[in-house]
Amino acid sequence: MLLFGITLTAIGFDLDPAGEVSDSVLWILGQSLIYAGGIFGVAAYTKNMVDRRVDEWREEVRREHQEQQDKEA
């Protein structure tokens, strides 16, 4: 979608009248930037939350393992 918005803007810049981009093309570019930002933002948020949960799980497993070793010693 991001590539589509950029391509459409470039094509609109080259069409008559040359050097002028119509409002509808700019609107599509804005919508594609919002859409791409939303998708990238959700992906980054999800990755961050998954990484945080995995780190918490690893810490819990490490702590339990350490407690078992302390009891055996």
C-alpha positions in Angstrom: 0.0 0.0 0.0 2.9 2.4 0.8 4.5 1.6 -2.5 1.2 2.2 -4.3 0.8 5.6 -2.7 4.3 6.7 -3.6 4.0 5.4 -7.2 0.6 7.1 -7.7 2.1 10.4 -6.4 5.1 10.1 -8.8 2.8 9.3 -11.7 0.5 12.2 -10.7 3.5 14.6 -10.7 4.4 13.6 -14.2 0.9 13.9 -15.8 -0.5 17.1 -17.2 -0.3 19.7 -15.8 3.3 18.7 -15.2 4.6 19.3 -11.7 1.1 19.6 -10.1 -0.4 16.8 -8.0 -4.2 16.8 -7.6 -5.8 16.7 -4.3 -7.2 13.2 -4.8 -3.7 11.8 -5.4 -2.4 13.5 -2.2 -5.4 12.1 -0.3 -4.5 8.6 -1.5 -0.9 9.1 -0.5 -2.0 10.3 3.0 -4.2 7.3 3.4 -1.5 4.9 2.3 0.9 6.5 4.8 -1.6 6.2 7.6 -2.3 2.6 6.7 1.4 1.6 6.5 2.1 3.4 9.8 -0.8 1.5 11.4 0.4 -1.9 10.1 4.1 -1.2 11.1 3.0 0.1 14.5 0.9 -2.9 15.3 3.6 -5.3 14.2 6.2 -3.5 16.3 3.9 -3.4 19.3 3.1 -7.1 18.9 6.8 -8.1 18.6 7.6 -6.0 21.7 4.9 -7.7 23.8 5.9 -11.2 22.6 9.5 -10.5 23.4 8.6 -9.2 26.8 6.5 -12.3 27.6 9.3 -14.6 26.4 11.8 -12.8 28.6 9.4 -13.0 31.6 8.9 -16.7 31.0 12.7 -17.4 30.7 13.3 -15.5 33.9 10.6 -17.5 35.7 12.1 -20.8 34.4 15.6 -19.7 35.4 14.4 -18.8 38.9 12.6 -22.1 39.4 15.6 -24.0 38.2 17.8 -22.1 40.6 15.4 -22.8 43.5 15.5 -26.5 42.7 19.3 -26.5 42.7 19.3 -24.7 46.0 17.0 -27.3 47.6 19.2 -30.2 46.3 22.4 -28.6 47.7 
